[in-house]
Structures are given as structure tokens and as C-alpha cells.
Amino acid sequence: MREQNVVIWSGIADLALSFLRNGVAYAYLIRRVLDGSISVSMFLLYFTAVGILTNLSICYVYRSRTLQFTF
């Protein structure tokens, strides 16, 4: 029961932090485009990079949860 609660709460925390991280990154990129600081093509490049890094971090967290260490 306790282990299930830890897994559930870690999933919720991961989701919340991922949403916050992406929201901040996307808001920053949108602001830069609207200010004219970066072009639309650079926006798309950075937008894609943020998405890829998010997916990589999710895969890393998932894989680290499923690893079982035996000594």
C-alpha cells in the first residue's frame, strides 16, 4: 500500500513539474517571437528541442523506476 502511494505521488509530481517546465519554456519562446527576438524558424527549432528533452527526461525517469538493483 505504501509503495503504491509513493508511485502515485511521484507520478503526480512528475506530471506537475513537467507541465510547469514546459509551460515556462513555451511562454518564454512565445514571448521572444512576439518581441521579434527570434524568428519563427528558430521558435520551431527550440520548441522541438524542448519537446525532445521532455520526452528524454520522462523516459529516463520511467527507466530508473523500473530498474531493480540486486546485490
C-alpha distances in whole Angstrom, upper triangle without the diagonal:
4,5,5,6,9,10,11,12,14,15,17,18,20,21,23,24,26,27,29,30,32,33,35,36,37,39,41,42,43,45,47,48,49,51,53,51,50,51,49,49,48,45,44,44,42,39,39,38,35,34,34,33,30,29,29,27,24,25,25,21,20,22,21,17,18,20,19,21,22,25
4,5,5,6,9,10,11,12,14,15,16,18,20,21,22,24,26,27,28,30,31,33,34,36,37,39,40,42,43,45,46,48,49,51,49,48,50,48,48,46,44,43,42,40,38,38,37,34,33,33,31,28,28,28,25,23,24,23,20,19,21,19,16,17,19,18,20,21,23
4,5,5,6,9,10,11,12,14,15,16,18,20,21,22,24,26,27,28,30,31,33,34,36,37,39,40,42,43,45,46,48,49,48,46,47,46,45,44,41,40,40,38,36,35,34,31,30,30,28,26,25,25,22,20,21,20,17,16,17,16,12,13,15,14,16,18,21
4,5,5,6,9,10,11,12,14,15,17,18,20,21,23,24,26,27,28,30,31,33,34,36,37,39,40,42,43,45,46,48,46,45,46,44,44,42,40,39,39,36,34,34,33,30,29,29,27,25,24,24,22,19,20,20,17,15,17,16,13,14,16,16,19,21,24
4,5,5,6,8,10,10,12,14,15,16,18,20,21,22,24,26,27,28,30,31,33,34,36,37,39,40,42,43,45,46,45,44,45,43,43,42,39,38,38,36,34,33,33,30,28,29,27,24,24,25,22,19,21,21,17,16,19,18,14,16,18,18,21,23,26
4,5,5,6,8,10,10,12,14,15,16,18,20,21,22,24,25,27,28,30,31,33,34,36,37,39,40,42,43,45,43,42,43,42,42,40,37,37,36,34,32,32,30,28,27,27,25,22,22,22,19,17,19,18,14,14,16,14,11,14,16,16,18,21,23
4,6,5,6,9,10,10,12,14,15,16,18,20,21,22,24,26,27,28,30,31,33,34,36,37,39,40,42,43,42,40,41,40,39,38,35,34,34,32,30,29,28,25,24,24,23,20,19,20,17,14,16,15,12,11,13,12,9,11,14,15,17,20,23
4,6,5,6,9,10,11,12,14,15,17,18,20,21,22,24,26,27,28,30,32,33,34,36,37,39,40,42,41,39,41,39,39,37,34,34,34,31,29,29,28,25,24,24,23,20,19,21,18,15,17,17,14,13,16,15,12,14,17,18,21,24,27
4,5,5,6,8,10,10,12,14,15,16,18,20,21,22,24,25,27,28,30,31,33,34,36,37,39,40,39,38,39,38,38,36,34,33,33,30,28,28,28,24,23,24,22,19,20,21,18,15,18,18,14,14,17,16,13,16,18,20,22,25,27
4,5,5,6,9,10,10,12,14,15,16,18,20,21,22,24,25,27,28,30,31,33,34,36,37,39,37,36,37,36,36,34,31,31,30,28,26,26,25,22,21,21,19,16,17,17,14,12,14,14,10,11,14,12,10,13,16,17,19,23,25
4,5,5,6,9,10,10,12,14,15,16,18,20,21,22,24,26,27,28,30,31,33,34,36,37,36,34,36,34,34,32,29,29,29,26,24,24,23,20,19,19,18,15,15,16,13,10,13,13,10,10,13,13,11,13,16,18,21,24,27
4,5,5,6,9,10,11,12,14,15,16,18,20,21,22,24,26,27,28,30,31,33,34,36,35,34,35,33,34,32,29,29,29,26,24,24,24,20,19,21,19,16,16,18,15,13,16,16,13,13,17,16,14,17,20,22,24,27,30
4,5,5,6,8,10,10,12,14,15,16,18,20,21,22,24,25,27,29,30,31,33,35,33,32,34,32,33,31,28,28,28,25,23,23,22,19,18,20,18,14,16,17,14,12,15,15,12,13,17,16,14,17,20,22,24,27,29
4,6,5,6,8,10,10,12,14,15,16,18,20,21,22,24,26,27,28,30,31,33,31,30,31,30,30,28,25,25,25,22,20,20,19,16,15,16,14,11,12,13,10,8,12,12,9,10,14,13,12,15,18,20,22,26,28
4,6,5,6,9,10,11,12,14,15,16,18,20,21,22,24,26,27,28,30,31,30,29,30,28,28,27,24,23,24,21,19,19,19,15,14,16,15,11,12,14,12,9,13,14,11,12,16,16,15,17,20,23,25,29,32
4,5,5,6,9,10,10,12,14,15,16,18,20,21,22,24,26,27,28,30,29,28,30,28,29,27,24,24,24,21,19,20,20,16,16,18,16,13,15,17,14,12,16,17,14,15,19,19,18,21,23,26,28,31,34
4,5,5,6,8,10,11,12,14,15,16,18,20,21,23,24,26,27,29,27,26,28,27,27,25,22,22,22,19,18,19,17,14,14,16,14,11,13,14,11,11,15,15,12,15,18,17,17,20,22,25,26,30,32
4,5,5,6,8,10,11,12,14,15,16,18,20,21,22,24,26,27,26,24,26,24,24,22,20,19,19,17,15,15,14,11,10,12,11,7,10,12,9,9,12,13,12,13,16,17,17,19,22,25,27,30,33
4,6,5,6,9,10,10,12,14,15,16,18,20,21,22,24,26,25,23,25,23,24,22,19,19,20,17,14,16,16,12,11,14,13,10,12,15,13,12,16,17,15,17,20,20,20,23,25,28,30,34,36
4,6,5,6,9,10,10,12,14,15,16,18,20,21,22,24,23,22,24,23,24,22,19,20,20,17,15,17,16,12,13,16,14,11,14,16,14,14,18,18,17,19,22,22,21,25,27,29,31,35,37
4,6,5,6,9,10,11,12,14,16,17,19,20,21,23,21,20,22,21,22,19,17,17,17,14,13,14,13,9,11,13,11,9,12,14,12,12,16,16,15,18,20,20,21,24,25,28,30,34,36
4,5,5,6,8,10,10,12,14,15,16,18,20,21,20,18,20,18,19,17,14,14,15,12,10,11,11,7,8,11,10,8,11,13,12,12,16,17,16,18,21,21,22,25,27,30,32,35,38
4,6,5,6,8,10,10,12,14,15,16,18,20,19,18,20,18,20,18,15,15,17,13,11,14,14,10,11,15,14,12,15,17,16,16,19,20,20,21,24,25,25,28,30,33,35,38,41
4,6,5,6,9,10,11,12,14,15,16,18,17,17,19,18,19,17,14,16,16,13,12,15,14,11,13,16,14,13,16,18,16,17,21,21,21,23,25,25,26,29,31,34,35,39,41
4,6,5,6,9,10,11,13,14,15,17,15,14,16,15,16,14,11,12,13,9,8,11,10,7,10,13,11,11,14,16,15,16,19,20,20,22,25,25,26,29,30,33,35,39,41
4,5,5,6,8,10,11,12,14,15,14,13,14,13,14,13,9,11,12,9,7,10,11,8,10,13,13,12,15,17,17,18,21,22,22,24,26,27,28,30,32,35,37,41,43
4,5,5,6,9,10,11,12,14,14,13,15,14,16,15,11,13,15,12,11,14,15,12,14,17,16,15,19,21,20,21,24,25,25,27,29,30,30,33,35,38,40,44,46
4,6,5,6,9,10,11,12,11,11,13,13,15,13,10,13,14,11,10,14,14,12,14,17,16,16,19,21,20,22,25,25,25,27,30,30,31,34,35,38,40,44,46
4,5,5,6,9,10,11,9,8,10,10,12,9,6,9,10,8,8,11,12,10,13,15,15,15,18,20,20,21,24,25,25,28,30,30,32,34,35,39,40,44,46
4,5,5,6,9,10,10,9,10,10,12,11,8,10,13,11,9,13,14,13,15,18,18,18,20,23,23,24,26,28,28,30,32,33,34,36,38,41,43,47,49
4,5,5,6,9,9,9,11,12,15,13,10,13,15,13,13,16,17,15,18,21,20,20,23,25,25,26,29,30,30,32,34,35,36,38,40,43,45,49,51
4,6,5,6,5,6,9,10,12,10,8,12,13,11,12,16,16,15,18,20,20,20,23,25,25,26,29,30,30,32,34,35,36,39,40,44,45,49,51
4,5,5,6,5,6,7,10,9,7,10,12,11,11,15,16,16,18,20,21,21,24,25,26,27,30,31,32,33,35,36,38,40,41,45,46,50,52
4,5,8,8,9,10,13,13,10,14,16,15,15,18,19,19,20,23,24,24,26,28,29,30,32,33,34,36,38,39,40,42,44,47,49,53,55
4,5,8,10,11,15,13,12,16,17,16,16,20,21,20,22,25,25,25,28,30,30,31,34,35,35,37,39,40,41,44,45,49,50,54,56
4,6,7,9,12,11,11,14,16,15,16,19,20,20,22,24,25,26,28,30,30,32,34,35,36,38,40,40,42,44,46,49,50,54,56
4,7,10,12,10,10,14,14,13,15,18,18,18,21,23,23,24,27,28,28,30,32,33,34,36,38,38,40,42,43,47,48,52,53
4,7,8,6,7,10,11,10,12,15,15,16,18,20,20,22,24,25,26,28,30,31,32,34,35,36,38,40,41,45,46,50,52
4,5,5,6,9,10,11,12,14,15,16,18,20,21,22,24,26,27,29,30,31,33,35,36,37,39,41,42,46,47,51,53
4,5,5,6,9,10,10,12,14,15,16,18,20,21,23,24,26,27,29,30,32,33,35,36,38,39,41,44,46,50,52
4,5,5,6,9,10,11,12,14,15,17,18,20,21,23,24,26,27,29,30,32,33,35,36,38,39,43,45,48,50
4,5,5,6,8,10,10,12,14,15,16,18,20,21,22,24,26,27,29,30,31,33,35,36,37,41,42,46,48
4,5,5,6,8,10,10,12,14,15,16,18,20,21,23,24,26,27,29,30,31,33,35,36,40,42,45,47
4,6,5,6,8,10,11,12,14,15,17,18,20,21,23,24,26,27,28,30,32,33,35,38,40,44,46
4,5,5,6,9,10,11,12,14,16,16,18,20,21,22,24,26,27,29,30,32,33,37,38,42,44
4,5,5,6,9,10,10,12,14,15,16,18,20,21,22,24,26,27,29,30,32,35,37,40,42
4,5,5,6,9,10,11,13,14,16,17,19,20,21,23,25,26,27,29,31,34,36,40,42
4,5,5,6,9,10,11,12,14,15,17,18,20,21,22,24,26,27,29,32,34,38,40
4,5,5,6,8,10,10,12,14,15,16,18,20,21,22,24,26,27,31,32,36,38
4,5,5,6,9,10,11,12,14,15,16,18,20,21,23,25,26,29,31,35,37
4,6,5,6,9,10,11,12,14,15,17,18,20,21,23,25,28,30,34,36
4,5,5,6,9,10,11,12,14,15,16,18,20,21,23,26,28,32,34
4,5,5,6,9,10,10,12,14,15,16,18,20,21,25,26,30,32
4,5,5,6,9,10,11,12,14,15,17,19,20,24,26,29,32
4,5,5,6,9,10,10,12,14,15,17,18,22,24,28,31
4,5,5,6,9,10,10,12,14,15,17,20,22,26,28
4,5,5,6,9,10,10,12,14,15,19,21,24,27
4,5,5,6,9,10,11,13,14,18,20,24,27
4,6,5,6,8,10,11,12,16,18,22,25
4,5,5,6,9,10,11,14,16,20,22
4,6,5,6,9,10,13,15,19,22
4,5,5,6,9,12,15,18,22
4,5,5,6,10,12,16,19
4,6,5,9,10,14,17
4,6,8,11,14,17
4,6,10,13,16
4,6,10,13
4,6,10
4,7
4
